[in-house]
Amino acid sequence: MEPLLRSPSFSPAKGLPPYLDVAGRRFRFGTIGGQQKVVVVVMTGLGMLNSGVTTQLLLTLFDVKGVVHLGIAGNADPDRQIGDVAVPRYWAHTGLWNWQRYGDGPDNELALESSGDYTRRLGSLNFTDYIVGADGRPDPATGSLLNAVWYQPEEVFPAAEKGGGAPEARGHAFWAPVDARYYELSRGLEGRLRLERCAGNGTTACLPRRPVVARVERGCSASVFVDNAAYREFLRARFGVTAVDMETAAVALVALQQGAPFIAVRALSDLAGGGTAESNEAGVFAPLAARNAVAAAVELISLID
């Protein structure tokens, strides 16, 4: 959040206190890019729980027109580069699982599946597929006591006043869409912004090309920092995701239930699980990615009337 607060595009809102502290969060009031409309800026905190709670507080405390979420993310798309800003159309929480017992397979019903609580529709991660033999090569013939985890949609309870059902009327959602109008407005960011290419901060590290803003189909989140190439490739193959982070899907799911327009811009700080670097690239490029995310978010906010 600091890159946004330090940006010359952000100014304190006139006639309002600089901030309001509630439940451990600081909600800052300001304007973006010299516009007169007031924005409320708040740090979600790390992980799905923090970001979900913060988003609900934001929507409960303030009469906001919409939510623009920004930050950095790991990259699962080989066609994208560190520093690029991804604007996904859909977000999923990929950390809600039904962990299948050892000995059962894909044709076996999951625990509580018959009651509608769980499903095999979204597929599984089979740990046996990732066992490596003594020769260093995959050895799927060897079983794993961990067996498999099956991905699950979130339970959602759309607010009745936002067009949902009665209280406690349960639904399910795996892919939470961003606001269609916001997503269309984000088209104006592609090819328009001059994003940063060199890390700075005392290093000489520069990217092979200047980063760009790219509208993509999907991103995913879970309270897990993904620094594993095999899981990155699995997420890409199974779900077609580009951005992999720890917060956005929670923001998206809260916005979905509360009927709030929502979009997220996530700058790619590393190739999740590593590229050619010996260690995770985020240590070098996270500050650059954060600045690029701010540049894209500020421009997008200026397009929203």
Backbone bond lengths (Angstrom), bond angles and torsions (degrees), N, CA, C in turn:
res aa  C-N    CA-C-N  psi(-1)  N-CA   C-N-CA  omega(-1)  CA-C   N-CA-C  phi
1 M - - - 1.453 - - 1.521 111.86 -
2 E 1.337 116.90 -27.58 1.462 120.23 -177.24 1.525 113.09 -57.12
3 P 1.356 119.64 -40.34 1.475 118.35 177.91 1.523 113.13 -58.19
4 L 1.334 117.74 -32.78 1.463 120.22 177.43 1.526 110.77 -71.72
5 L 1.321 117.00 -45.54 1.464 119.95 -178.43 1.525 111.77 -65.61
6 R 1.339 116.82 -29.46 1.466 120.38 178.38 1.521 112.63 -85.85
7 S 1.328 116.66 -10.23 1.463 120.24 -177.52 1.525 110.93 -67.26
8 P 1.340 117.74 139.45 1.470 119.67 175.43 1.521 112.75 -64.22
9 S 1.328 117.05 -13.29 1.463 120.50 178.93 1.521 112.60 -77.86
10 F 1.337 117.35 -16.44 1.467 120.54 -178.72 1.519 110.08 -101.71
11 S 1.326 116.27 130.46 1.465 122.11 177.66 1.520 109.16 -133.65
12 P 1.330 118.07 145.82 1.469 120.06 175.54 1.526 110.51 -59.84
13 A 1.310 116.29 146.17 1.464 121.17 -179.40 1.522 110.20 -77.66
14 K 1.320 116.01 130.61 1.465 120.63 179.07 1.530 110.24 -72.48
15 G 1.317 114.70 139.96 1.456 120.01 177.03 1.509 114.68 81.57
16 L 1.335 117.12 3.50 1.457 121.14 178.52 1.525 109.37 -125.16
17 P 1.320 117.63 154.66 1.465 118.79 172.61 1.526 108.92 -63.91
18 P 1.313 118.22 155.89 1.467 119.14 -177.58 1.517 113.28 -64.88
19 Y 1.330 116.74 -27.69 1.464 118.71 -177.68 1.526 110.51 -162.85
20 L 1.336 113.74 167.12 1.461 122.09 173.68 1.519 107.25 -132.52
21 D 1.324 117.52 125.54 1.460 122.32 179.32 1.521 109.89 -97.61
22 V 1.338 115.62 123.27 1.465 121.45 179.71 1.529 108.60 -141.65
23 A 1.317 116.68 128.17 1.468 122.80 171.78 1.525 112.66 52.49
24 G 1.320 116.08 41.22 1.454 120.16 177.74 1.512 114.79 81.48
25 R 1.335 117.35 0.98 1.465 121.45 178.03 1.525 109.51 -109.23
26 R 1.318 115.33 149.94 1.463 120.87 174.94 1.524 108.44 -114.42
27 F 1.315 116.14 114.04 1.461 122.70 178.91 1.529 107.73 -96.54
28 R 1.325 116.36 112.63 1.461 122.05 -177.25 1.521 110.07 -96.78
29 F 1.319 116.48 140.83 1.458 121.92 -179.27 1.525 109.11 -107.57
30 G 1.322 115.63 132.31 1.457 119.24 -179.43 1.507 111.75 -162.08
31 T 1.318 114.90 -173.60 1.459 122.12 174.12 1.519 107.96 -126.22
32 I 1.310 115.22 155.74 1.463 121.84 -177.97 1.517 109.54 -115.88
33 G 1.320 116.14 128.56 1.460 121.11 172.94 1.506 115.05 61.78
34 G 1.314 118.01 29.48 1.455 120.39 177.34 1.507 114.40 78.14
35 Q 1.333 117.59 1.98 1.462 119.93 178.47 1.525 110.18 -75.85
36 Q 1.301 115.99 158.61 1.456 120.77 -176.45 1.528 113.00 -84.60
37 K 1.316 117.35 -17.78 1.460 118.33 -178.12 1.529 110.04 -72.76
38 V 1.311 114.86 139.15 1.462 121.55 -175.79 1.527 109.99 -85.94
39 V 1.318 115.75 138.88 1.459 121.32 173.58 1.523 108.49 -114.28
40 V 1.325 115.18 151.08 1.464 122.11 174.57 1.523 106.56 -111.33
41 V 1.314 116.94 120.31 1.461 122.30 -176.55 1.522 108.75 -110.56
42 V 1.334 116.56 128.36 1.457 120.39 179.94 1.522 108.93 -145.35
43 M 1.318 116.21 144.27 1.458 122.27 175.97 1.524 109.11 -84.35
44 T 1.326 116.89 128.19 1.463 119.08 -179.00 1.518 111.78 -72.29
45 G 1.327 117.53 -35.57 1.452 120.74 -169.92 1.518 109.84 90.80
46 L 1.328 116.13 168.56 1.457 122.29 -173.52 1.524 111.65 -78.82
47 G 1.327 115.94 134.59 1.447 121.04 170.41 1.518 115.09 91.43
48 M 1.325 114.08 170.35 1.455 121.62 -173.04 1.528 112.72 -68.90
49 L 1.322 117.81 -40.19 1.463 119.84 -178.72 1.521 110.84 -63.00
50 N 1.329 116.85 -50.16 1.461 120.14 -179.40 1.518 112.01 -59.79
51 S 1.323 116.45 -45.02 1.464 118.96 -175.88 1.522 111.71 -69.75
52 G 1.333 117.21 -35.98 1.456 119.40 176.96 1.519 112.40 -66.31
53 V 1.334 116.44 -44.74 1.468 120.59 178.85 1.523 110.63 -62.24
54 T 1.333 116.43 -45.05 1.462 119.85 -178.03 1.521 111.27 -63.49
55 T 1.323 116.78 -40.72 1.461 120.02 179.79 1.523 111.13 -64.81
56 Q 1.325 116.79 -42.21 1.465 119.24 178.82 1.528 111.10 -65.05
57 L 1.331 117.30 -39.55 1.466 120.02 175.91 1.524 110.64 -60.51
58 L 1.321 116.22 -45.32 1.468 120.76 179.77 1.521 111.04 -56.77
59 L 1.333 116.40 -47.90 1.462 120.24 -175.93 1.525 112.20 -73.77
60 T 1.323 117.39 -25.48 1.462 120.95 178.46 1.524 111.88 -79.69
61 L 1.323 115.98 -39.75 1.467 120.53 -174.27 1.523 113.70 -81.33
62 F 1.339 116.90 -30.59 1.457 120.19 -170.93 1.526 110.88 -127.87
63 D 1.316 115.00 148.44 1.463 121.99 177.19 1.529 107.85 -90.74
64 V 1.332 116.01 77.98 1.463 120.44 -176.10 1.527 110.21 -90.64
65 K 1.331 115.74 149.65 1.463 121.12 177.68 1.515 111.35 -75.81
66 G 1.334 116.76 -31.10 1.448 120.32 -177.77 1.512 110.37 -174.38
67 V 1.332 115.51 176.77 1.460 122.43 -177.10 1.525 108.96 -123.51
68 V 1.339 115.95 124.71 1.464 122.49 171.93 1.519 106.73 -113.95
69 H 1.305 116.35 111.95 1.462 122.59 -177.01 1.525 108.53 -101.10
70 L 1.332 117.48 139.10 1.461 120.02 -179.57 1.513 110.45 -140.97
71 G 1.327 114.76 157.34 1.454 120.96 179.01 1.509 110.29 167.50
72 I 1.338 115.56 -162.30 1.456 121.02 179.26 1.523 108.84 -112.70
73 A 1.330 116.03 165.86 1.461 120.56 -177.78 1.514 109.47 -155.21
74 G 1.325 114.90 159.85 1.450 120.25 168.61 1.516 109.56 -77.26
75 N 1.310 116.01 158.14 1.463 121.91 -176.93 1.519 110.22 -110.65
76 A 1.335 117.09 130.81 1.457 121.87 176.46 1.521 112.51 -113.18
77 D 1.320 117.88 1.66 1.467 123.10 -174.31 1.528 109.64 -105.47
78 P 1.336 118.38 113.66 1.470 119.87 -178.64 1.520 113.81 -64.05
79 D 1.325 118.01 -15.43 1.467 120.85 178.58 1.525 112.83 -85.51
80 R 1.314 117.28 -7.30 1.458 121.29 178.99 1.524 110.01 -104.04
81 Q 1.327 116.23 162.04 1.456 122.83 -176.13 1.524 109.80 -122.63
82 I 1.315 116.16 152.50 1.460 120.45 170.80 1.529 108.76 -52.82
83 G 1.309 116.03 138.81 1.465 121.34 -178.80 1.508 114.11 95.10
84 D 1.355 117.29 -24.26 1.461 119.93 175.85 1.529 109.87 -62.87
85 V 1.314 115.83 149.61 1.463 121.19 177.39 1.525 108.19 -106.29
86 A 1.323 116.12 117.17 1.460 121.72 180.00 1.525 109.94 -94.69
87 V 1.333 114.83 137.06 1.468 121.28 175.73 1.530 107.05 -123.37
88 P 1.344 117.85 87.57 1.463 120.45 -177.90 1.526 113.20 -71.55
89 R 1.335 114.41 151.55 1.461 120.92 176.70 1.528 111.62 -85.18
90 Y 1.326 116.45 -28.57 1.466 121.54 -179.30 1.527 109.70 -134.00
91 W 1.340 114.75 149.79 1.459 121.52 176.07 1.524 109.51 -129.72
92 A 1.341 115.97 141.58 1.464 121.24 177.58 1.519 110.42 -128.83
93 H 1.326 115.27 146.88 1.463 121.10 169.91 1.520 107.36 -90.67
94 T 1.331 116.73 113.46 1.464 120.88 -176.47 1.529 111.78 -103.14
95 G 1.319 116.87 24.02 1.454 120.48 179.56 1.514 114.27 -114.80
96 L 1.336 117.22 10.17 1.464 120.96 176.07 1.525 107.53 -102.44
97 W 1.340 116.70 112.03 1.463 122.01 -171.57 1.525 111.51 -125.05
98 N 1.324 115.13 157.08 1.460 122.83 159.35 1.529 105.64 -111.10
99 W 1.328 116.00 113.37 1.468 120.79 -175.67 1.525 108.61 -87.74
100 Q 1.317 115.68 112.05 1.461 121.90 -171.88 1.531 111.63 -76.67
101 R 1.315 115.49 142.81 1.459 119.79 -178.65 1.528 111.22 -69.76
102 Y 1.306 115.39 153.07 1.468 121.74 179.43 1.525 109.96 -63.91
103 G 1.309 115.82 136.27 1.458 121.90 -179.85 1.511 113.38 101.92
104 D 1.329 117.87 -24.50 1.462 121.34 176.41 1.521 109.81 -84.98
105 G 1.327 115.78 155.34 1.451 121.46 -179.21 1.515 111.70 -128.25
106 P 1.330 116.65 -169.82 1.468 120.16 -175.50 1.519 114.59 -64.52
107 D 1.327 117.57 -19.13 1.462 120.04 179.50 1.525 112.67 -91.38
108 N 1.322 116.34 -4.44 1.466 120.11 179.80 1.522 111.00 -90.06
109 E 1.315 115.11 135.94 1.461 119.98 179.07 1.526 110.32 -65.43
110 L 1.331 115.88 140.20 1.456 121.08 177.74 1.521 110.65 -76.23
111 A 1.310 115.94 158.20 1.461 120.19 173.67 1.528 109.59 -57.84
112 L 1.332 116.31 130.99 1.468 124.94 178.67 1.533 113.35 65.09
113 E 1.318 117.44 12.79 1.468 119.21 177.09 1.525 111.10 -67.18
114 S 1.315 116.85 -37.34 1.465 120.07 -176.50 1.524 112.13 -65.35
115 S 1.336 117.40 -23.62 1.463 120.69 179.31 1.522 112.22 -86.74
116 G 1.333 116.78 -2.49 1.457 120.43 178.48 1.510 114.87 89.74
117 D 1.342 116.72 3.96 1.463 119.36 -178.99 1.527 112.31 -77.75
118 Y 1.324 116.54 -29.13 1.465 120.30 -176.72 1.521 110.02 -135.89
119 T 1.335 115.25 163.29 1.458 120.76 -174.64 1.524 110.35 -146.78
120 R 1.336 116.00 157.15 1.472 121.49 171.02 1.526 111.15 -104.36
121 R 1.299 116.53 8.48 1.468 121.04 -173.68 1.526 113.34 -63.45
122 L 1.335 117.73 -32.74 1.464 120.95 -173.35 1.520 113.60 -91.24
123 G 1.327 116.80 -4.01 1.456 119.17 176.39 1.518 113.18 91.07
124 S 1.338 114.70 176.95 1.459 120.35 -171.87 1.520 111.42 -136.30
125 L 1.316 114.14 162.31 1.461 123.12 168.79 1.514 106.28 -107.81
126 N 1.336 116.64 112.65 1.461 122.27 -177.12 1.523 108.77 -96.36
127 F 1.313 116.89 115.64 1.462 120.24 -175.71 1.524 112.28 -67.32
128 T 1.326 117.38 -24.87 1.458 120.15 177.51 1.522 111.42 -60.24
129 D 1.322 117.41 -31.33 1.468 120.90 -179.53 1.521 112.48 -66.56
130 Y 1.324 117.80 -12.68 1.463 120.82 -174.22 1.525 112.64 -118.19
131 I 1.322 117.02 17.79 1.461 120.65 175.14 1.522 108.99 -79.99
132 V 1.317 116.76 134.05 1.458 122.63 -179.49 1.523 108.61 -111.40
133 G 1.339 115.87 130.88 1.453 121.09 179.99 1.515 112.81 -78.49
134 A 1.325 115.50 -178.48 1.462 121.20 -178.39 1.519 112.15 -63.14
135 D 1.341 116.36 -23.97 1.465 119.82 179.53 1.523 112.26 -84.77
136 G 1.337 117.21 2.48 1.461 120.49 178.58 1.508 114.35 84.13
137 R 1.336 117.31 3.73 1.466 120.70 -179.71 1.526 110.21 -107.56
138 P 1.344 116.59 156.19 1.468 119.12 179.77 1.516 111.97 -55.93
139 D 1.322 116.34 140.57 1.454 122.15 -179.07 1.526 109.25 -134.98
140 P 1.350 116.35 72.02 1.472 119.52 -175.64 1.516 113.78 -66.41
141 A 1.354 117.59 -12.90 1.457 119.23 179.34 1.525 111.40 -68.16
142 T 1.331 116.32 -22.87 1.458 120.89 177.88 1.525 109.11 -82.38
143 G 1.313 116.83 126.61 1.452 119.72 -179.17 1.515 112.33 -74.78
144 S 1.346 115.72 167.15 1.457 121.38 177.83 1.519 109.10 -130.70
145 L 1.324 115.86 130.28 1.459 119.69 176.40 1.522 112.02 -62.35
146 L 1.335 116.85 -21.24 1.466 120.38 177.84 1.525 111.98 -74.24
147 N 1.323 117.69 -19.73 1.462 124.19 176.11 1.525 112.62 56.59
148 A 1.343 118.78 -106.23 1.468 120.89 -173.64 1.525 110.15 -152.68
149 V 1.329 114.59 153.52 1.464 120.75 170.79 1.523 108.03 -116.23
150 W 1.325 115.57 139.68 1.463 122.09 -179.93 1.523 109.24 -108.20
151 Y 1.324 115.72 129.21 1.468 121.50 -177.20 1.525 110.50 -74.41
152 Q 1.328 115.09 140.54 1.454 121.11 -174.20 1.526 111.75 -125.36
153 P 1.335 117.10 147.14 1.470 119.80 171.80 1.522 110.15 -74.81
154 E 1.308 115.77 158.41 1.461 121.12 176.38 1.530 110.34 -79.97
155 E 1.317 115.95 146.55 1.460 119.82 165.99 1.519 108.33 -74.09
156 V 1.304 116.62 133.72 1.462 121.00 177.71 1.526 108.78 -128.22
157 F 1.331 114.42 148.83 1.463 122.01 -179.19 1.524 108.04 -130.36
158 P 1.342 117.48 81.97 1.471 120.00 -177.26 1.522 111.86 -58.43
159 A 1.325 115.49 135.57 1.462 120.93 -179.11 1.521 110.23 -65.47
160 A 1.327 116.48 133.47 1.463 121.05 -177.55 1.519 111.61 -60.11
161 E 1.346 116.84 -38.56 1.465 119.76 -178.04 1.523 112.06 -72.05
162 K 1.349 116.57 -10.00 1.461 120.87 177.41 1.524 111.51 -106.76
163 G 1.316 116.62 20.53 1.450 120.59 177.79 1.510 114.23 95.30
164 G 1.343 117.75 4.99 1.448 120.88 179.49 1.517 111.70 -85.40
165 G 1.330 115.53 -167.96 1.449 120.03 -178.49 1.512 112.03 -90.33
166 A 1.328 115.23 -161.23 1.459 121.26 178.13 1.525 109.44 -69.98
167 P 1.332 117.86 159.90 1.464 119.71 176.68 1.526 111.86 -52.79
168 E 1.318 115.50 139.68 1.457 124.50 -179.52 1.524 112.95 67.12
169 A 1.334 117.17 16.79 1.463 120.42 172.64 1.525 107.37 -80.61
170 R 1.324 116.44 106.58 1.456 122.36 -169.86 1.517 112.38 -83.51
171 G 1.325 115.38 136.24 1.451 121.99 169.28 1.514 109.00 -127.94
172 H 1.327 116.78 -177.48 1.457 121.03 178.12 1.519 109.47 -134.51
173 A 1.320 115.81 145.21 1.463 121.02 177.42 1.521 108.99 -148.57
174 F 1.305 115.82 129.69 1.472 120.49 171.92 1.523 109.38 -103.32
175 W 1.329 117.03 -54.30 1.462 121.20 177.23 1.524 109.36 -93.99
176 A 1.319 115.74 114.28 1.467 121.51 176.91 1.524 108.31 -97.66
177 P 1.326 118.58 119.69 1.466 120.66 -176.99 1.520 111.89 -80.26
178 V 1.320 115.42 150.70 1.462 119.53 169.38 1.523 107.72 -80.52
179 D 1.317 116.03 169.30 1.458 120.40 179.92 1.530 110.07 -64.59
180 A 1.321 116.78 130.25 1.464 121.03 -175.18 1.523 112.13 -61.82
181 R 1.324 117.12 -39.25 1.472 119.39 -179.61 1.522 110.93 -69.74
182 Y 1.318 116.95 -42.18 1.462 119.88 177.49 1.531 110.41 -61.05
183 Y 1.338 115.29 -41.00 1.471 118.71 -178.92 1.522 110.62 -64.56
184 E 1.312 116.89 -39.12 1.463 120.11 177.73 1.523 110.22 -66.91
185 L 1.316 118.26 -39.85 1.461 120.81 177.05 1.524 111.56 -62.19
186 S 1.327 116.78 -32.76 1.465 119.73 -179.01 1.523 112.38 -66.33
187 R 1.328 116.71 -15.45 1.467 119.88 174.70 1.529 110.29 -57.87
188 G 1.340 115.89 -31.88 1.454 120.09 -179.17 1.518 114.04 -68.32
189 L 1.334 117.78 -10.86 1.462 120.94 178.17 1.520 112.20 -84.20
190 E 1.323 116.47 -24.65 1.463 120.14 -175.53 1.527 110.30 -69.28
191 G 1.316 115.64 124.64 1.455 121.13 178.79 1.508 114.64 74.61
192 R 1.334 116.94 8.22 1.462 120.50 -174.02 1.528 112.75 -107.65
193 L 1.328 117.00 -32.65 1.458 120.93 -173.87 1.523 111.45 -95.45
194 R 1.324 115.64 144.94 1.461 121.43 173.38 1.530 107.30 -100.37
195 L 1.313 115.33 94.52 1.455 121.04 -175.87 1.525 111.02 -84.63
196 E 1.323 115.24 161.04 1.464 120.37 -177.44 1.528 111.39 -75.04
197 R 1.345 114.51 145.32 1.464 121.00 -177.11 1.529 112.93 -113.70
198 C 1.332 117.74 -27.12 1.464 121.96 -175.26 1.524 110.43 -110.87
199 A 1.329 115.30 139.18 1.458 120.97 -172.70 1.518 112.83 -66.05
200 G 1.326 117.78 -37.51 1.465 119.99 -176.47 1.510 110.58 68.29
201 N 1.317 117.11 -146.69 1.470 122.37 179.39 1.525 112.45 52.61
202 G 1.334 115.67 40.02 1.452 119.69 176.77 1.510 114.99 83.70
203 T 1.348 118.18 2.12 1.460 120.68 177.53 1.523 109.40 -109.78
204 T 1.324 115.15 163.42 1.467 120.61 177.00 1.525 110.87 -105.84
205 A 1.327 117.47 11.42 1.460 121.51 -176.07 1.519 110.95 -69.37
206 C 1.326 115.44 125.27 1.464 121.99 176.25 1.518 109.20 -130.32
207 L 1.303 116.00 152.39 1.461 121.74 -179.92 1.519 110.64 -83.48
208 P 1.347 118.44 155.08 1.466 121.30 -177.83 1.524 113.83 -59.69
209 R 1.318 116.97 -34.27 1.465 120.84 177.43 1.518 108.87 -138.12
210 R 1.328 115.93 165.09 1.462 119.69 177.80 1.532 109.32 -70.66
211 P 1.322 118.17 131.04 1.465 120.86 -179.83 1.529 112.21 -62.19
212 V 1.318 114.29 157.85 1.461 121.49 -179.54 1.524 109.40 -132.27
213 V 1.322 115.49 164.01 1.465 121.95 169.97 1.523 107.55 -90.67
214 A 1.327 116.81 133.06 1.463 120.87 -179.43 1.524 110.10 -134.37
215 R 1.312 116.22 122.60 1.465 119.77 170.37 1.524 107.39 -75.63
216 V 1.325 116.33 128.50 1.461 121.60 -177.94 1.524 108.32 -127.65
217 E 1.318 115.49 172.29 1.458 119.14 -175.72 1.521 113.25 -79.95
218 R 1.359 117.22 -44.82 1.461 116.99 -166.46 1.530 113.20 -143.41
219 G 1.320 114.10 148.09 1.453 123.16 169.50 1.516 108.52 -135.96
220 C 1.337 116.66 162.56 1.459 119.47 178.81 1.518 110.24 -141.18
221 S 1.323 114.62 158.94 1.463 121.67 -177.79 1.522 109.93 -140.50
222 A 1.319 115.10 152.53 1.459 123.61 169.39 1.517 106.64 -164.73
223 S 1.310 117.22 160.73 1.464 120.38 178.94 1.526 109.92 -79.79
224 V 1.320 114.30 57.03 1.465 123.19 -179.44 1.519 107.55 -143.08
225 F 1.343 117.51 129.68 1.461 119.93 172.80 1.520 107.37 -85.31
226 V 1.322 117.27 114.32 1.460 121.91 -175.19 1.528 109.56 -89.14
227 D 1.326 115.81 108.01 1.463 122.05 174.27 1.521 108.17 -127.79
228 N 1.324 115.27 49.21 1.453 122.69 -174.87 1.522 108.94 -138.82
229 A 1.325 116.45 119.12 1.464 120.88 -173.78 1.528 112.09 -65.71
230 A 1.335 117.34 -38.66 1.460 119.58 -178.22 1.524 110.92 -63.94
231 Y 1.326 116.77 -42.34 1.463 118.65 179.72 1.519 110.80 -71.48
232 R 1.321 117.56 -35.96 1.469 120.78 174.70 1.525 110.40 -56.97
233 E 1.325 116.28 -48.00 1.464 120.33 -178.95 1.524 111.02 -66.44
234 F 1.334 117.00 -34.84 1.464 119.85 176.23 1.523 110.80 -63.33
235 L 1.332 117.08 -47.53 1.464 120.44 -179.90 1.522 111.39 -60.32
236 R 1.312 115.91 -39.43 1.467 119.94 179.03 1.529 110.65 -66.38
237 A 1.339 116.77 -45.45 1.463 120.42 -177.25 1.526 111.78 -69.99
238 R 1.321 117.05 -40.96 1.464 120.42 -175.14 1.523 112.03 -77.86
239 F 1.334 116.52 -42.99 1.460 119.98 -170.49 1.524 114.31 -117.69
240 G 1.321 118.57 -7.20 1.462 120.82 177.40 1.512 114.12 66.71
241 V 1.334 117.22 34.31 1.458 120.24 -175.87 1.527 111.45 -86.87
242 T 1.317 114.96 154.75 1.464 122.35 172.33 1.520 110.02 -106.90
243 A 1.320 117.52 -60.14 1.466 122.22 -178.36 1.526 110.21 -89.28
244 V 1.335 115.40 134.36 1.464 122.02 177.71 1.524 107.27 -124.87
245 D 1.338 116.99 114.40 1.462 119.26 -177.75 1.523 110.51 -137.95
246 M 1.332 116.26 -165.57 1.458 121.02 -173.17 1.526 113.88 -120.74
247 E 1.332 118.18 4.17 1.461 119.73 -172.72 1.524 116.31 -136.43
248 T 1.335 118.07 -36.57 1.462 119.86 -162.45 1.521 113.60 -61.23
249 A 1.330 118.27 -38.83 1.464 119.29 -178.10 1.523 111.59 -61.54
250 A 1.333 117.48 -32.52 1.467 119.69 177.03 1.519 110.61 -66.20
251 V 1.327 116.85 -42.83 1.466 120.64 176.34 1.526 109.45 -60.48
252 A 1.328 116.19 -44.62 1.461 121.19 -178.54 1.521 111.87 -62.82
253 L 1.329 117.15 -41.75 1.461 120.32 -177.64 1.524 112.06 -70.40
254 V 1.329 117.31 -37.23 1.464 119.58 175.36 1.526 110.12 -65.82
255 A 1.334 116.53 -45.01 1.466 120.04 178.81 1.527 110.90 -61.12
256 L 1.330 116.85 -39.65 1.464 121.04 178.39 1.528 110.71 -60.10
257 Q 1.320 117.13 -45.82 1.459 120.58 -177.41 1.524 112.50 -70.52
258 Q 1.334 116.19 -30.70 1.464 120.09 -178.31 1.526 112.95 -94.05
259 G 1.325 117.37 0.60 1.454 120.82 177.90 1.512 113.86 68.51
260 A 1.332 117.29 28.63 1.465 121.38 -178.29 1.523 110.34 -96.56
261 P 1.335 118.90 131.38 1.464 120.64 173.99 1.529 109.74 -58.44
262 F 1.324 116.27 137.67 1.466 120.59 -172.72 1.521 110.25 -147.05
263 I 1.336 115.98 145.83 1.459 122.24 169.95 1.519 107.63 -154.07
264 A 1.324 117.09 155.35 1.464 121.73 179.06 1.518 110.06 -131.24
265 V 1.328 115.06 141.95 1.466 121.51 171.62 1.523 106.64 -120.42
266 R 1.326 115.80 124.81 1.457 121.26 -177.48 1.527 109.35 -128.18
267 A 1.328 115.72 118.60 1.462 120.47 177.47 1.527 108.77 -85.10
268 L 1.322 116.21 138.61 1.459 121.92 -173.98 1.524 109.87 -84.49
269 S 1.327 116.12 117.50 1.462 120.91 -174.74 1.514 113.32 -98.95
270 D 1.329 117.36 -15.65 1.464 120.67 -176.97 1.517 108.83 -164.08
271 L 1.333 115.56 159.25 1.455 121.52 170.24 1.515 105.95 -86.82
272 A 1.322 117.11 108.47 1.460 120.97 -172.15 1.531 110.42 -54.51
273 G 1.310 116.68 116.80 1.454 121.17 -177.55 1.501 113.68 95.98
274 G 1.333 117.31 -4.59 1.452 120.51 172.10 1.510 114.59 100.20
275 G 1.325 114.24 145.64 1.455 122.33 172.55 1.511 108.09 -111.54
276 T 1.332 116.98 -115.53 1.456 120.43 178.93 1.522 111.74 -87.94
277 A 1.330 117.40 -15.80 1.459 120.33 -178.82 1.528 110.58 -72.67
278 E 1.334 116.27 150.71 1.454 120.74 179.38 1.522 111.70 -74.41
279 S 1.305 117.75 -29.18 1.459 121.51 178.83 1.524 108.98 -124.77
280 N 1.319 115.61 169.89 1.457 120.05 -177.99 1.521 111.14 -59.08
281 E 1.333 115.98 131.53 1.463 121.25 -174.53 1.525 113.89 -70.90
282 A 1.329 116.32 -14.87 1.465 119.02 -176.16 1.519 112.10 -61.13
283 G 1.340 116.93 -27.98 1.453 119.57 178.93 1.511 112.94 -60.52
284 V 1.337 116.49 -27.05 1.465 121.70 179.38 1.521 111.20 -97.27
285 F 1.329 116.65 -43.99 1.461 120.01 -167.67 1.530 115.15 -102.94
286 A 1.336 118.84 -2.55 1.468 119.15 179.23 1.526 112.73 -59.27
287 P 1.344 120.20 -43.59 1.468 118.53 178.39 1.523 113.02 -61.70
288 L 1.334 116.99 -40.07 1.466 120.49 177.07 1.524 109.99 -62.90
289 A 1.342 116.34 -46.10 1.462 119.95 -179.75 1.524 110.81 -60.65
290 A 1.325 116.87 -40.25 1.464 119.98 179.66 1.522 111.05 -62.64
291 R 1.323 116.81 -41.44 1.470 119.61 179.09 1.527 110.81 -66.18
292 N 1.328 117.38 -37.89 1.464 120.30 178.12 1.527 111.20 -67.49
293 A 1.333 116.70 -36.93 1.467 119.65 177.08 1.520 110.74 -63.47
294 V 1.330 116.78 -40.98 1.464 120.74 178.25 1.520 110.54 -63.04
295 A 1.330 116.95 -44.83 1.465 120.32 -179.55 1.523 111.01 -58.71
296 A 1.341 116.46 -42.97 1.464 119.99 -179.78 1.525 111.22 -69.20
297 A 1.330 117.35 -41.87 1.465 120.32 -178.92 1.521 111.62 -65.12
298 V 1.333 116.70 -42.51 1.467 120.42 179.20 1.524 110.50 -60.86
299 E 1.320 116.32 -43.27 1.464 119.87 179.91 1.527 110.86 -66.18
300 L 1.322 116.64 -40.35 1.464 119.73 179.62 1.526 111.09 -64.89
301 I 1.319 117.05 -42.99 1.468 120.30 179.10 1.524 110.61 -60.14
302 S 1.327 116.43 -36.25 1.468 119.60 179.45 1.525 112.04 -65.74
303 L 1.340 117.02 -22.40 1.465 121.05 -179.26 1.529 112.56 -87.43
304 I 1.330 117.01 -15.89 1.463 120.94 -177.80 1.522 109.17 -86.80
305 D 1.341 116.35 120.96 1.471 118.67 -179.27 1.519 110.84 -95.91
